[in-house]
Amino acid sequence: MPHDIKNILHFIIIFQCLIFSFYLLTQKNNRWLSNIILAAFLLSKAFSEVGGVLAHFGALRSYVISHFPHLCYIDFPFHYVYVPVLFLYILSFTKMGFKFKKVYLLHFTPFIFFCILIILKLHINSADTIREILQTGSRFDSFEDQLFYFLEYLQFFSYAIASLIVLKKYRIEIKNIYSTIEHINLSWLNFVIFGFIGWKSLIVLEYVLWIITENMSVIFLYISAEVVFLIFVSLMFFKGLKQPEIFSGTNENQFKRKYEKTLLPDAIKRDYKNKLIRYVETKKPYLDPSLSLNDLAEKVSIPPHHLSQILNSCLNQNFFDFINSYRIKESKRLLSEQSSDKKTILEILYETGFNSKSVFNTAFKKHTGMTPTQFRQLQNS
């Protein structure tokens, strides 16, 4: 019965990966390279699931060994490629003008190594020899099996950490460029990584418990892990349909590479700083929810790289916090009004340049230590 459940889950995962890959590859947009990379990730994961099908579907395994023995272990190298491909997808999404460089081929070194290993260990033999090997056991001894499992888990968690670091750096950099980031902070990709970490952790736990206890009852962890992955892929597909801009490239979520900083004389720094503050306080450009660093630089006639330098070195703020501090100041003024036709909090947040109630509440509490509702109540008491 557990093997039947495993087979069903493997087949569904393969089907979902193939369908989603087809969807990505049929999108015609300016993010075609990212789409291809993500489709490659899904296809490589689908290939890696083939081994699970052959392991738990006895009739199919016997048929393949009898008629197509060279197809056995074809899935093995793909266990070492889908995570590096996902990492490249994240790079393509977080780096403007991303192009596939030759150096990225190094990420495929483990995949190539295991392709060669399988060829040398198994596929260079005749069909009859391969059948004899597979019918008597595995091509690898127990030590090799455990070593390969360890390398797979080590690779996975290393890339997961690297991916989270890339996303963290991205979130820091966009705050130097944009004043509104809720739609470009790539929280969806964070969800992807943490979803995979949860899925892989269950598999690791199941494998460790099986090694220690040799009790088949821990198989429920394996089934749970596959269910988690199935849900994850399904939600990812749903996210792609609900928010096609993630894959179609209609979301302008790429920040420009920061200009190399040049040292400015203190006198020019003071002049730029005073000019910036005077303009922001009189013209109130922060009321524009789509305001970016380049927009403000053009309005105030300060080169973007110099404006970024002034914000960081003279005001000790990034662009995001600088603009939001003025938005919060303006919202505090509106919340303090005692007129009979007071605006609602929702009206105020949109009027002051925010696009989201949750973002507004978080920013307001960060600057004031209380929610907008609490602040208004305090003003009226």
N, C-alpha and C positions, 0 to 999 in steps of 0.2 A: 504493500500500500504506500509506504513512504516514497518508494522509487517511482510509483505512478504519479504522485504529487510532484516530485522533482521533475519528471519528464514534462508534465503539463506546464510547469513554470518556465522551464528552459525553452519550450516551444513558443510560449507567449512572449517571452523576452526577445527571442530572435525575431519574431514577427513584428513586435513594436519597433525594434531597432531598424529593421528593413523599411517599414512604412515611414518612419520619421526621416530616415536617410533620403528616401525618395522625395519627400516633401522639401527637404533642404536643397537637394540638387536641382529641383525644378524651379527654384526661386531665381528670377533674373533681376539683379540689383547690384549696387556698388559694394556689397559685402560678400561677393561671390567666393573670395578666398577663405573667409571665415566659415562660410557655409560648407565649403568642400572639406575643410579641416574637421569641422564638427561631424559631418557625415562620415568621414574616415574613422573618427572615434567610434561612432555607433556601429559601423560595419565591422570594425575590429573586435568590438565587444560581442557582436553577434557571432563572429567566427569562434571566439573563445568559449561561447556557450555550447558549441557543437560537441566539444569533449564531454560535457556533462550529459548531453543526450546519448552519446555512444556508451557512456559508463553505466547509465541507468536503464537504457532501453536494450535489453538483452537480445531480442530478435533482430533489431536493426544492427547491433554490433556484430552479431554472427554473420549477417548478410554482407556487411562491409568487409569483414575479414575474409570471407569466402570469395567475393567477387572483386573488391577494390581494396586490397590490403594496404596499398600505398597511401590511401586517404587517412589511415589511422595516425593519430598524433598530429594531424595537420593543424589542429587548433592550438597546440602547445605554445608556439612562438608568439601568438597573439595575446597571450596573458601578459606579455612584457612590452606591449606597444600601445594599448589603448590609453593608459594614463599619460605617457609622454605626449600623445596626440592631443589629449584634453588640455594639457599644459600649453601647447602651442596655440590652441584655440583661445585660451585666456590671454596669451601674449598678443594675438591678432586683434583682440577686442580692446585691449588696454593701451596699445601703442599705435599712434597715428601713422599712416603710411606703411603699415606692416607689410613686409615682403619676406618670402621664404628664402633664407640665406643657406649657403652650403654648410655653415657651422651647425645649423639645426639638425643636420643628418646625424650628428653625434648622439642625439636622443634615441635614434633607432639602433644603436650599437647592440643592446641586449637582444632585440628582436632578430637582428641579422645573425648574432652568435648562436641563438637557439635554433634558427633555421638550419644553419650549417651543422649544428650538433645532431639534430634529428635526421638530417640526410646521412651523416656519417654513421650514426648509431643504428639506423633502421633502413632508410629508403634506398641505400646503395645495394642492399641485398635483393635477391630474387623474391618473387611473390611467394613462393613456397617457403623460403626461409623466414620471411616476415610473418607468415601464418603460424609457423612453428614457434617463433619468438612470442607472438601475442597469445597463443593458446597455452603456453607454459607460464606466462606471467607478464611482468612489465619489462620494458627495455632497460629501465634504470633500477639500481638496487635501492635499498631503504635509505641509505645515507645520501645518495644523490637526490632522491625524492624530497627528503627533508631540506637539503641545501637549496633546491630550486624553489620550494615553497618559501623559505626564508628570504631568498633574493627577491621573489615576487612581492612579498609584504614590505620588505625594506624599500624597494623601488616605489611602491605605491605611496607609503607614508612620507617618503622624501619629497615626492612630487606634490603631494597634498599640502605639505608645509610650504614648499616653494610657491605654490599657487596662491595660498593665503597671503604670503608676503607680497607678491606682485599686486594683488587686489588691495592690500593695505596701502602700498605706495601710491597706487592709482587714486584712492580716495583722498589721500593727502594732497596730491598734485592738483586734482580738480578743484579743491578748495582755494587754490591759488589762481584759478582761472574763472570760475563761475560763482555767482551769488545764489543760485538755486540748483541743488544737486540731487533732489529726491528721485528724479527720473534717470539719472546718469551715474548713480553710485554703484551700479552692478551688484546690488544685493542679490539678484537672481543667481549670479555666478557663485556668490558665497553659499547660497542654498545648494547649488550643484556640488560643491566641494564637501560641505558638511554632510550632505546626503550620502555621498560615496564613502566618507569616513565611517558613518554609522553602519552602512552595509558591509564594508570590509572588516570592521571590528567584530561584527557578529560571526563572520566566517573564520577569523583568527581564533575567537573564543571557542567555536565549535571544534576546530582542528586541534587546539591545545587540549581541550577536555577529552577528545577522542584518543589522543596520544597517551594521556595520563590514565584514563579509566578503561579504554577500549570498550566502552559501553555504547551500543548503537542508539540508546535513548537520546543521546545528545544531537541526533540527526534533526530534531525539531529546530535547533539553532540554525542549521543550514537552510532548512525550509523557510524559517523566519527571515533569514538574510536575503533569500531570493524574492520573497514577498516584498521586503523593503525596497529592493532594487526595482522590482516590477512597478511598485507604486511610484518610485522616483522617476523612472522613465516615462510612465504615463502622465505624471504631473508636468514633466519637462515638455512632453508633446502638447499637453493642454496649454502650457505657458506660451509655447510657440504659436499656437493658433490664436490665443487671446491677445498676445502682444507680438504681432509679427515684426514690429520695428526692431526687436532683439536680433532677428535674423535677416531682415530685409535691408537694414542699413538706413532706414528713414529717421532713426533717432540719432541726432547729431551729438553723440556722446564722446567724441574724441577731443581731448584738449591738445592745444598746440604745444610743441616742445618749447620749454623755457629757453629764452635767450641767455647766452652766457653773460653773467653779471660783470659789469664794469664798475670800478670804484668811482664814486662821485665825490667831489669836494663837499665839505660840510656846508658851505654857503649855498650851493646848488640844492643840496638835500633839504635845507631849511626852506628855501624858496619853493621847491616842489611840494613839500609837505603843507606849507601854508596855502599854496594855490589849490591843492587837492581838497583840503578841509573846507576852504572858502567856497569852492564850487559845489561840493556835496551838500553843505548846509544851506546854501541859497537855492540851488537848482533842484535838489532832491532827486537825483537820478536813481536812487535806490528804490523808488516806487515802481520802477520797471522790473517785473519779475524775471525777465530774460536777460538782465544786464550781465555782461561779462567783463573781464579785465580789459580786453581789447576795445570794447565799447566805451568804457570809462576813460581809457587812455586817449582815445580819439576825441572825446568830448572835452577833456581837460588839457589836451595838447601836451601830453607827457609820453615819451616812448614807453611801450608796454613793459620792457625789461627794467626800465628805471622806475616805473610805477610799482612794480612788484618788489623792487629793492627798497623803496620808500616804506611800503606797507610792512615788510618784514623787519627791516633794520631800525626804522624810526618809530613806528607805531606798534611793533611787536605783534602784528596780526597778519593772518592771511586774508586774501580778498573776501572769502566767504564770511569770515567773522567780522571783518570791517564793515561790510555792507549790511549784514544782519544786525549789527549793533545800532545802526541808524534806523533800521526798520523797527526794531524793538523800541527805540526812543520815541519814534512817531506813534507807534501803537499805544505806548503808555500815555501819551498826550491825549489820544482819542478816547482811551478807556477812562480817563480822568474827567472827561467832560460831564457836566451836570445838567445839560440841556434836556428838555422833555423828549426830544426826538433822538435819543442816543442810538448810535449804531449798534448792531449786534456784533458779537465777537467774530462771526464768520465774515461779515461785511468788512470789519476792520482788518482782518488778516489779508484779505484780497486787496484792500485799498493800500496797504503798506508794502506790497510786493511779494507776499508769501503765496504759495500755490497749494499748500496742504495744511490742514488743521493740526495734524500730528507734528509736523515740522515746526509750525508756529508755536505750539505748546512747549515743545522741547527747547527751542531757542529762547522763548520767553522765560522759562524756568531757569535756564542756564544763566541768563543775565540778571534776573530779579530774585530768584530763589522761590518763586511762587508761580502758580498757573495764572493765565489771564483772568479767569473767573475770580480767583482769590484776590488778585490785585484790584479788580473793579469793586468787589465787596469791601475791601479795605478802604478804598477811596470814598465810598458812599457811607461808611460807618461814622 
